[in-house]
Amino acid sequence: MSRRPSANAWPSATSPSPSRGASTTCRSAKGGPSYDSPHRLSRHWHHGRADGCQIKAGFTAAVWNRTRSKTDPLAVQGARVAGGPVDCVKGADYILSILDSGPVVREVFFDSGAADAMKRGAVFIDMASIPPKMAQEHAAWLKERGVGHLDAPVSGGSFGAAEGSLAIMAGGEQTDFDRTERDGVWKPMGRASYIGPAGSGQIAKLANQIMVACNIASVAQGLLFAGAGGADPAQIPVALAGGHADSRVLQEHGRRMINRDFRPGAPIRNFVKDLDTVLATAEQIGLPQLPIVKAVRDVFKTLYDQGHERWDHSAFLLYLEKMNAPARLGDKANTPPER
């Protein structure tokens, strides 16, 4: 009988600052009905949305969070609450982590001693959005310890995490990716694509953020324009569905703008961080001029500085309305993030 590898989850933080609370979920996939062989897996996901999907898929999990109450929903589903990062990753064949920034990954993962607690032959799957260079460094350090590494950031937001429909972009050794595919690690979370060597997953995520950022800006301008011109903005996503201007951003974030619901699916603070990484990486790879990205980034940074760092990035609309006052999209009140 084959032995099911262990799956533990990695600590994750809820803000770009290493001083803010971090959480980790460690999963072990024992007897999962969807998988051909047993695996032990360790992982963290914000609010446990993806962890819940994996538990439902047959993984058993050990979870950890600096705020212990955040592990309660997973504990109810049968997860073991670990005493800390080291406890969470011990014995795991796969360690999955999602944190807010590269420095947080380094602090929680490498500085805590958890990297040294990983067993040889394990694969660490870092699903945070961090600079590609840092992902390459992490991969090299883990390789010295006999541990595999995949940088595998995601797109799809909180909805994708809850529904198990995330788009996952993986960079690293092809053999490590093939092994995770074979063992069904990605299935509960969404669809994974192999992009290339270490750092490639991060490059793909940054390309994703470029496209999303520019699309958010276009949708906000288009809807405000339509409303000012006398059209019903609520009918724009309906009318454009299936056409060249249609997109998930229009259908989801356009609806947020129309409803003025700015509770975060993706907070502005994370978007500013990612767009800063885009511009820094672009310089490194010989693309010093990305004028549209720079312009959109500057708008998000202005919103961040005005205290909207926790608002969804569809709040780009607020900047446009301020520039074009008294123009406003609809007459609904704003729904801000929960305090």
C-alpha positions in Angstrom: 0.0 0.0 0.0 1.4 3.4 -0.9 1.9 5.9 2.0 0.0 9.1 1.7 2.5 12.0 1.9 1.8 14.7 4.5 0.4 18.1 3.7 0.9 21.0 6.1 0.1 24.6 5.6 2.4 27.5 6.0 2.0 30.7 8.2 0.5 33.6 6.4 0.2 37.3 7.3 -2.7 39.6 6.7 -0.7 42.7 5.9 2.5 43.7 4.2 4.1 44.4 7.5 6.0 41.6 9.2 4.8 42.9 12.5 1.2 42.2 11.8 -0.6 38.9 12.5 0.3 35.9 10.5 -1.5 32.5 10.1 -0.7 29.1 8.8 -2.6 26.1 7.9 -1.0 22.7 7.7 -2.9 19.9 5.9 -2.4 16.2 5.7 -4.1 14.4 2.9 -5.0 11.1 4.3 -7.6 8.9 2.7 -8.8 11.6 0.4 -11.4 10.2 -2.1 -10.2 12.4 -5.0 -6.5 11.3 -5.0 -4.8 8.2 -6.1 -2.0 8.2 -3.5 -1.8 9.5 0.1 0.0 12.8 0.8 0.7 15.0 3.7 0.3 18.7 3.1 0.9 21.9 5.0 -0.6 25.2 4.1 -2.0 28.7 4.9 -4.8 30.5 3.3 -6.4 33.8 4.3 -9.6 33.1 6.2 -9.1 29.4 5.4 -11.2 29.5 2.3 -8.9 27.3 0.2 -8.1 25.2 3.2 -11.8 24.4 3.6 -11.9 23.3 0.0 -9.0 20.9 0.5 -10.5 19.4 3.7 -13.7 18.8 1.8 -11.7 17.1 -0.9 -10.3 14.6 1.6 -7.2 16.3 3.0 -6.8 16.3 6.8 -5.1 19.5 8.0 -3.1 21.0 10.8 -3.6 24.7 11.0 -1.9 27.6 12.8 -2.5 31.3 13.0 -1.2 34.0 15.4 -4.8 34.8 16.0 -5.9 31.4 17.1 -9.6 32.1 16.5 -9.0 32.3 12.8 -8.4 28.5 12.9 -11.7 27.7 14.5 -13.7 27.2 11.3 -11.1 24.7 10.1 -10.8 23.0 13.4 -14.6 22.4 13.3 -14.0 20.6 9.9 -11.5 18.3 11.5 -8.2 20.2 11.2 -5.5 19.9 13.9 -4.5 23.3 15.3 -0.7 23.3 15.3 1.4 25.1 18.0 3.4 27.1 15.5 5.1 27.1 12.1 7.7 24.5 13.0 5.0 22.1 14.4 2.8 22.8 11.3 5.4 21.8 8.7 7.1 18.8 10.4 6.8 15.6 8.4 4.9 17.3 5.5 5.5 16.2 1.9 3.9 19.5 0.7 3.9 22.8 2.4 1.6 25.5 1.0 1.9 29.1 2.1 0.3 32.4 1.2 1.6 35.6 2.8 1.3 39.3 1.9 4.9 40.1 0.9 8.4 38.7 0.4 9.7 40.0 3.7 6.9 38.3 5.6 7.6 35.0 3.8 11.2 35.3 4.8 10.5 36.2 8.4 7.8 33.6 9.0 9.4 30.9 7.0 13.2 31.2 7.1 13.8 33.2 10.3 11.4 31.0 12.4 13.4 27.8 11.7 10.5 26.2 9.9 12.6 25.9 6.7 15.0 23.7 8.7 12.2 21.6 10.0 11.1 20.6 6.5 12.0 17.1 5.6 14.2 16.3 2.7 12.1 15.6 -0.4 9.3 17.9 0.7 8.0 20.6 -1.7 7.3 24.1 -0.5 4.6 25.8 -2.5 4.7 29.6 -2.0 1.5 31.1 -3.2 2.2 34.7 -2.1 2.9 37.5 -4.6 6.6 38.4 -4.1 9.4 39.7 -6.2 10.6 37.1 -8.7 14.2 37.5 -7.6 13.2 36.7 -4.0 11.4 33.6 -5.2 14.5 32.5 -7.0 16.6 33.0 -3.8 14.1 31.0 -1.7 14.2 28.2 -4.2 18.0 28.1 -4.1 18.1 28.1 -0.3 15.6 25.3 -0.1 17.4 23.3 -2.7 20.5 23.3 -0.5 18.3 21.7 2.2 16.9 19.1 -0.2 13.5 20.7 -0.3 11.7 21.5 -3.6 10.1 24.9 -4.2 7.3 26.2 -6.4 6.4 29.8 -6.6 2.7 29.6 -7.3 0.8 32.9 -6.9 -2.9 32.9 -7.7 -5.6 35.0 -9.4 -9.3 34.9 -8.6 -9.6 36.6 -5.3 -11.6 35.6 -2.3 -14.4 34.2 -4.5 -12.0 31.9 -6.4 -10.5 30.7 -3.1 -13.9 29.9 -1.7 -15.1 28.2 -4.9 -11.9 26.3 -5.7 -11.6 28.1 -9.0 -8.3 29.9 -8.7 -5.9 30.4 -11.6 -2.6 29.2 -10.3 0.7 30.1 -12.0 3.6 27.9 -11.0 7.4 28.3 -11.5 10.1 25.9 -10.4 11.4 22.5 -11.2 9.2 20.7 -13.7 9.5 17.5 -11.8 8.2 19.1 -8.6 5.2 20.5 -10.5 4.5 17.2 -12.1 4.5 15.5 -8.8 2.0 18.0 -7.3 -0.2 17.4 -10.3 0.0 13.7 -10.0 -0.8 13.8 -6.3 -3.8 16.1 -6.7 -2.5 19.0 -4.6 -4.0 21.7 -6.9 -7.4 20.2 -7.5 -9.3 21.5 -4.5 -8.0 25.1 -5.2 -8.4 25.5 -8.9 -6.4 25.1 -12.1 -2.6 25.2 -12.1 -0.3 25.9 -15.0 3.4 25.3 -15.2 5.1 28.6 -16.4 8.8 27.8 -16.3 11.8 27.9 -13.9 11.9 29.5 -10.4 10.5 33.0 -10.4 8.3 32.4 -13.5 5.1 32.0 -11.5 5.8 35.5 -10.0 6.4 36.9 -13.5 3.1 35.5 -14.7 1.3 37.0 -11.7 2.8 40.4 -12.3 1.7 40.2 -15.9 -1.8 39.4 -14.5 -1.7 42.4 -12.3 -0.7 44.7 -15.2 -3.7 43.5 -17.1 -6.1 43.7 -14.2 -4.9 47.1 -13.2 -5.4 48.6 -16.6 -8.8 46.8 -17.0 -10.0 48.2 -13.6 -9.0 51.7 -14.8 -10.8 51.2 -18.2 -14.0 49.8 -16.6 -14.2 52.7 -14.1 -13.8 55.3 -16.8 -16.2 53.5 -19.2 -19.0 53.2 -16.5 -18.6 56.8 -15.3 -18.6 58.0 -18.9 -21.8 56.0 -19.7 -23.6 57.3 -16.6 -22.6 60.9 -17.3 -23.9 60.6 -20.9 -27.3 59.4 -19.8 -27.0 55.7 -20.2 -28.0 53.3 -17.5 -24.6 52.0 -16.1 -26.2 48.9 -14.8 -27.0 47.8 -18.3 -23.4 48.2 -19.6 -22.2 44.8 -18.3 -25.3 43.2 -19.7 -25.0 44.8 -23.1 -21.2 44.2 -23.4 -21.4 40.5 -22.3 -19.7 38.3 -24.9 -18.3 41.3 -26.8 -14.6 42.4 -27.1 -15.0 44.7 -24.1 -16.4 42.0 -21.8 -14.2 40.7 -19.0 -14.4 39.2 -15.6 -13.3 42.6 -14.3 -16.3 44.2 -15.9 -18.7 41.7 -14.7 -17.4 41.4 -11.1 -15.7 44.7 -10.3 -17.9 46.7 -12.6 -20.9 45.5 -10.6 -19.0 46.5 -7.4 -18.6 50.0 -8.9 -22.3 50.2 -9.9 -23.4 49.0 -6.4 -20.7 51.1 -4.8 -19.7 48.0 -2.8 -16.0 48.5 -1.9 -15.6 45.7 0.6 -12.3 44.1 -0.4 -12.0 41.1 -2.7 -8.5 42.5 -3.4 -7.5 45.4 -1.2 -5.7 48.5 -2.6 -2.7 48.0 -0.3 -1.9 44.7 -2.0 -2.4 46.2 -5.4 0.0 49.0 -4.7 2.6 46.5 -3.5 2.2 44.4 -6.6 2.4 47.3 -9.0 5.5 48.6 -7.3 7.0 45.1 -7.8 5.9 45.3 -11.5 7.7 48.6 -12.1 10.9 47.5 -10.2 11.0 44.2 -12.0 10.4 45.9 -15.4 13.5 48.0 -14.8 15.5 44.9 -14.0 14.5 43.1 -17.2 15.0 46.1 -19.5 11.6 47.7 -19.7 12.0 51.0 -17.9 8.9 52.6 -19.5 5.5 51.2 -18.8 3.6 54.5 -18.8 0.1 53.2 -18.4 1.0 50.9 -15.5 2.8 53.8 -13.8 -0.2 56.1 -14.2 -2.6 53.5 -12.8 -0.2 52.7 -9.9 0.0 56.4 -9.0 -3.8 56.6 -8.8 -3.9 53.6 -6.4 -1.1 55.1 -4.3 -3.1 58.3 -4.0 -6.1 56.3 -2.8 -3.8 54.4 -0.4 -2.4 57.7 1.0 -6.0 59.0 1.4 -6.8 56.1 3.8 -8.4 53.7 1.3 -5.8 51.0 1.7 -8.3 48.4 2.8 -10.9 49.2 0.1 -11.3 47.0 -2.9 -9.4 48.1 -6.0 -12.7 48.9 -7.7 -12.5 52.1 -5.6 -10.4 53.4 -8.5 -13.8 54.9 -9.3 -13.6 57.3 -6.3 -10.5 58.9 -7.7 -12.2 59.5 -11.1 -15.3 61.0 -9.4 -13.1 63.4 -7.4 -11.3 64.5 -10.5 -14.7 65.0 -12.4 -16.9 66.3 -9.5 -19.8 66.5 -9.4 -20.0 63.4 -11.6 -20.9 60.3 -9.7 -21.9 56.7 -10.7 -25.4 56.2 -9.3 -26.9 57.4 -6.1 -26.2 54.5 -3.8 -24.2 55.1 -0.6 -20.7 53.6 -0.5 -20.3 50.3 1.3 -16.8 50.5 2.8 -14.7 47.6 4.3 -15.8 46.3 7.6 -13.9 47.7 10.5 
